[in-house]
Amino acid sequence: MPSRATTTEDRLRQKLGAGLLTQEPLRHHTTMRIGGPADFYFAARTADQLVIALRAAHELGVPLFLLGGGSNLLVSDEGFRGLVVRNAIETVEFDGTAAQVGCGADFLELIYKCRDRELAGLEFAAGIPGTIGGALYGNAGCYGQDIGQVTIESTIASYDGATVVTRKAEWFEFAYRDSRLKREPWVLLSCLLQFRKGDRAALTAVIEEKLEIRRVKHPQWRVEPTAGSYFKNLPPGFQAAGLPLSPGTHRVPAGALLDAVGCRGLRVGDALVFPKHANIIVNAGRATARDVLELAEIMKSRVREKFGVELEEEVMFLGEKPRIEAAGR
Ligand SMILES: Cc1cc2nc3c(=O)[nH]c(=O)nc-3n(C[C@H](O)[C@H](O)[C@H](O)COP(=O)(O)OP(=O)(O)OC[C@H]3O[C@@H](n4cnc5c(N)ncnc54)[C@H](O)[C@@H]3O)c2cc1C
């Protein structure tokens, strides 16, 4: 019989210390407030801690998931069999008009810090939740602008923790809601962002305007849990008569197609299409991941039937996906 010291938990604890949590409910770490337990959970506050966690998972053969703010994530009701490492490296060091930013820093907090130093460049994104690492991973943005545009370089670690390198922005192949990291697994530790001189009053006005637009049009995720837009806007070549193009990206918004097929207010269990925005699913109570997946399948099938196009999920799924029957509603 193996001695106690040989269990995975004990071996992880030897490397990660008291910060290692077990059976941690992931619904506490996602803005959708959905998700079963992670076998193991660890919040890394420094790059060293994060690399140690990567190495530990690799050496012990434990599956690993890198978590930011959990704002673009739907987690399985069964949770995750492995180690979830939260990037909690929140340091921000300004140097003139540039800043070295830990990838666990909160996006909106950084925007406020820039405003306080009269630095412009990210204010358009006020209201996008999550961390800077999560934003870089999916090249988060809106109104035709994205975080990739202010990025000079980023320091990344390989998933086994063996390599830490700094790469220039070009290497990341930032594109619409996309980066190279979606194809090659690397962990973002920190990044160097370049801003330009701005005016505090003007920056404050833009930030307030963007937050107000979101307050009016979008759910407030702290009280109406959501992961934001569920589907990506359509590829640039796609056109449909009478449908508007999204400002900035010149793509047909997924919300326009979903509106055209009457998705607002659709509901499966406690998963609800937000009545004011057809591309946003909210957790209206005790929604499960299965509720959300079933609802999303109905939305996709309606769009497929009317427009002959397949919507692609923007929200990522973590864990084992349950089988969802083809929707007929
Ligand atoms: C109300 C609301 C509004 C939103 N509006 C927008 C919007 O306007 N534009 C937009 O683009 N998005 C929007 N989103 C989606 C989401 O906020 C962004 O995609 C955000 O950048 C995700 O960051 P995160 O830290 O929460 O990532 P998470 O959800 O934690 O993770 C997302 C993915 O990134 C990976 N990841 C996270 N951190 C790292 C890291 N350090 N290294 C490597 N991989 C990492 C994860 O493994 C995962 O695959 C919105 C979400 C909500 C809830």
The ligand as an ORCA input file, in Angstrom:
! r2SCAN-3c Opt
* xyz 0 1
  C     -19.942     41.236    -18.793
  C     -18.802     40.790    -19.705
  C     -18.440     41.603    -20.778
  C     -17.385     41.204    -21.625
  N     -17.046     42.036    -22.668
  C     -16.016     41.664    -23.469
  C     -15.611     42.519    -24.558
  O     -16.172     43.592    -24.788
  N     -14.575     42.114    -25.334
  C     -13.908     40.928    -25.100
  O     -12.952     40.627    -25.823
  N     -14.281     40.103    -24.105
  C     -15.300     40.438    -23.283
  N     -15.685     39.597    -22.265
  C     -15.032     38.289    -22.103
  C     -13.858     38.276    -21.110
  O     -14.013     39.261    -20.133
  C     -12.520     38.478    -21.803
  O     -12.333     37.486    -22.774
  C     -11.357     38.476    -20.791
  O     -10.221     39.025    -21.427
  C     -11.024     37.091    -20.244
  O     -10.037     37.245    -19.230
  P      -9.984     36.305    -17.951
  O      -8.798     36.674    -17.160
  O     -11.290     36.339    -17.234
  O      -9.769     34.888    -18.636
  P     -10.351     33.476    -18.174
  O     -11.823     33.451    -18.450
  O      -9.902     33.124    -16.813
  O      -9.615     32.514    -19.211
  C      -9.906     32.587    -20.592
  C      -8.822     31.801    -21.353
  O      -7.581     32.481    -21.200
  C      -6.590     31.601    -20.703
  N      -5.717     32.376    -19.824
  C      -6.091     33.210    -18.806
  N      -5.007     33.748    -18.232
  C      -3.926     33.230    -18.873
  C      -2.514     33.372    -18.728
  N      -1.981     34.168    -17.788
  N      -1.713     32.665    -19.566
  C      -2.226     31.842    -20.513
  N      -3.555     31.661    -20.693
  C      -4.382     32.346    -19.887
  C      -7.351     30.528    -19.948
  O      -6.607     29.335    -19.863
  C      -8.598     30.387    -20.805
  O      -8.335     29.512    -21.881
  C     -16.719     39.977    -21.392
  C     -17.100     39.161    -20.311
  C     -18.127     39.580    -19.469
  C     -18.501     38.714    -18.304
*
